[in-house]
Amino acid sequence: MKKTAKKNKTVIIGLLIIALLALGGAAYVKFGQKPEAVSSTTPPPAGPSHDTPPPEPSPGTPPPAPNPSHPPASTLAKPIGPGNNTSNVSLSGATGMESVCRSVPGASCYIQASKDGQVLKVSEAKVIGSTSGSDGVILNWDAKQLSAGQWQIQAIAAKDGQTAASDAQALMVRP
């Protein structure tokens, strides 16, 4: 009886080892392939390798132009705003406007109006605080800066040399 039990244990252990080896081999084949071994319909990116650092410029030479195949690490998303604007305002009535600009903390925001190629910065710029990014900043401005007609109002955000504009909202200014 002892020999049979010992033999059964040995067989079971052997089968477990074979099963583990088979699973391990299958896992290697399935997950252990190098990326180059996988076929792709997307061509490799143009330009220098991502692993190769750019060469150091010699003193007195201008910095290299930006490479479109290697965009900056982060891009400023368009802000949310101006919001809270009415769709029309009369210059003979109350013309105080309140707009909101929501962007990333540290971004500077202002409101601009455009009509027939004319672009006006109609509010002062405010910087979004580190805790108010989702709340944004409130920007007060006066519609009396605008002439009668259909204007497009946008929130403009700027940070780290990047600028982004919100979707435009129409504002009809009446005399």
BELZI-V109763 format. One record per helix or strand of 3 or more residues. SS is the DSSP state (h for helix, s for strand). FROM is the first residue (numbers start at 1). TO is the last residue. If there is no record, write none. Layout:
BEGIN
ss from to
SS FROM TO
SS FROM TO
END
This chain:
BEGIN
ss from to
h 2 31
h 35 37
s 80 82
s 88 90
s 96 102
s 108 115
s 118 121
s 137 142
h 143 145
s 149 159
s 162 165
s 169 174
END
